[in-house]
Structures are given as C-alpha cells and as structure tokens.
C-alpha cells in the first residue's frame, strides 16, 4: 500500500494487489473506512508508469496486478 498526501484538501491511498478480493481485504484490515476513506473509482487493471530511468518490469516482477485508489479530505 502506498500513502501520500497531496497539497490541498485530500489524502490518497492506493492499494495494489493480485485481485479485487486481496485489495478489499487490505482496505478492511487497514481500517480505511473507519478513517473516512472512500474509493475514487472501481477496482481494476492499471498500467503503471515510472519516471525515466526506472525499470517498471523488474520493480513489479512481471506480476499481473490490479489497483484501487481511495481518498479522504485532509483532517
């Protein structure tokens, strides 16, 4: 799971996993609903891009992944 705070009023969490159930389980285990996070868009296949000089394929080890991004207003 990757967390980052964007300048402004929202915080984002993106969960990356092998399937939707794995992502949903992680969301529950992290207690993100209780922390007021809600999904930005449906869970689905994502294409990941990195800045020049990064090797995406070796980073992800060729694994098929899905992702979901959740957001909440900054506290």
N, C-alpha and C positions, 0 to 999 in steps of 0.2 A: 504494500500500500504506500502511496506517495501522498504526502500532505504538503501543501504550500499555501501561503496567504498572498492574495493579490492585493495590491494597493487599492484601497476603496472599501466598499462595504461587504464584500463577500469572501468567504474562505472556501477552498475546494479540496476534496479528497477524491483521488482516482484509484480504484481497485482494479488490478489486472489479475486474471486467473485463467484457468483452463476451460471453464464453462460457467454458465449463469448461476448454477447452484453453488459453486465454490465462491463466487463473488457475493451472492446473497448471504451465505453463511458467514463470510468475513464481515459484512456490513452488520449483521446481528451480533457477532462476537465482539466487535469493537464498540457496540452500543451507540452507533452513529445516529439512529433515530432518536434516542434519548438526548442526544447532543444537538438536536434540531436540524440534522442534515436531511436533505431530500434529493432524489435523483434528478439530474439535469435532463437526461434523455435515456431512452431504453438501453438495456444491456445489449451489446452486440460486438461484432467483429470490428476491430480498429486497425488502422495502419499506423505504425509508429515511425516517426522521422526524428532523427537527431541532427544536431549541428554538424557542420563539416568536420571531418577528422574522427568522428565516432563510428564504430563498426556495429551497427544495429543487429546484424545477424548473429554475431558472436555474443553480443550482450544478451539477447533473448534465447540463444542456443537453438534457434530454428523451431521452437515450440509454437504451436498454434495457440493463440491467446484471444481472449475477449476482455472487454473493459467496461466499466461504468464510472461516470463521474457524478459526484454528489456535491451539493453546495449548501451553505447556510450564511445568513447575514452575520457579519462580524459582531462580536459581543463587546 
